[in-house]
Amino acid sequence: MSISISCKELGMDCNFVKEGETGEIVIESLMHHVQTEHAEDWFEVEEIYQAACSVIREKAA
C-alpha cells in the first residue's frame, strides 16, 4: 500500500507531495524537503515532524 503526504496537509503553501511504501520513508523524504526548501521554517522542524507523523497515523488507521 502506498502512503502519501503533502506540504499542504501540514499547512504550508507548497505543492510538494511524497509517496512511498512506508510512513518512515515518506516522512524522511518530507523532512529533507522541509529542511532544504523551507529554511525559513527551520525553527518549526520538530512541529512539522510531529504533524507529519500525525497525518501518516490518521491515513494508516
N, C-alpha and C positions, 0 to 999 in steps of 0.2 A: 504494500500500500504506500502510495506517495503522500508525503506531507508537504505543505507549503506555508510560507509566511511572507508577509509584505511589510514594508515600512509604513504604509498607510494604516495597517491594522494596529500599529503601535503609535499612531497619532502624528507621524511625520509626513510632510508634504514631499513625497518621493515615490516614484513608480517602481522601485526595486522589488522584485519577487524572487524568492528562492524556493525551489522544490528539491526534495531529497527523500531517501528511503527511511531515514530515522530523524527524530526530533533533534538529536545531538548534532547530526551533520548539518541540518537546516539552521540551527541556532549558531553553530560555529561560523558558518558562512555569512549569516546575517550580521554577526558581531564584527567580523572582519570588514564587511561593507560599512557598518556604522563607524568604525574607527578610522577608515580611510576616506569616506565620503561625507561624514557628518562630524568633522573635527570640532565644530563649534558646540556640539552637544557632548563633547568628551566627558564633562563633569557628570553627565547623566548616564554613563555607560552601565552602571550597576542597575539603575532603574529600568533601563531599556532591556537589559538581560532578563530581569525578573518578569517584565511584561511579556517578553517573547516566550519565556517558559510557561507562563500562564496561558497564552494563546495556544501553544502546542498542546498543553494538557487538555484544554477545552476541546480541541479538534480531535484528540485521541479518544475522548470519552464517548 
